[in-house]
Amino acid sequence: MTDVMTRAVSTRPTTAMLPCQTEAADLFFSERPADLEAAKVLCADCPLRRECLEGAVARSEPWGVWGGAIFQAGEIIAVKRPRGRPRKNTEITATATSSSAPAPAAAPALHGRAA
């Protein structure tokens, strides 16, 4: 019985083996999408990844990287969008205005008179 317990304790990961314990915590709770993607990569080989993710889902973690997934408002999201207003898609905007707006009317001829 002692051998079984010794093996169980020796195979259990220590905090020194967990990336969330060895790396800066700010990386896992950053506002920068690139930092969160880096944190997800660190979680990929973590021995407690599955348990961490299950616990975060059960607790509805409000934000951060847990078990290799990004949480925002208690939900898992695929990618964190950067802060600020999203860029306008100029290609779609140009197409929409050219196809939906009527062509401007031709200016009346002034026949030599100044406007």
Residue pairs with C-beta under 8 A, 6 or more apart in sequence:
13 47
13 48
15 21
16 22
17 47
18 46
18 47
18 48
19 42
19 43
19 45
19 46
20 28
20 42
20 43
20 46
20 52
23 39
23 42
26 35
27 35
27 38
27 39
27 42
27 65
28 36
28 39
28 64
28 65
28 66
29 63
29 64
29 65
30 36
30 39
31 83
32 82
33 79
33 80
33 81
33 82
36 65
36 70
36 80
39 65
40 65
40 68
40 69
40 70
43 49
43 52
43 65
43 67
43 68
44 68
46 52
46 67
46 68
49 67
49 68
50 67
51 67
52 66
52 67
53 66
53 67
53 68
53 69
54 67
55 66
55 67
56 66
56 67
56 69
56 71
57 76
60 74
61 71
61 74
62 71
62 72
62 73
62 74
63 71
63 72
63 73
64 70
64 71
65 71
69 76
70 76
70 77
70 78
70 79
70 80
71 77
72 80
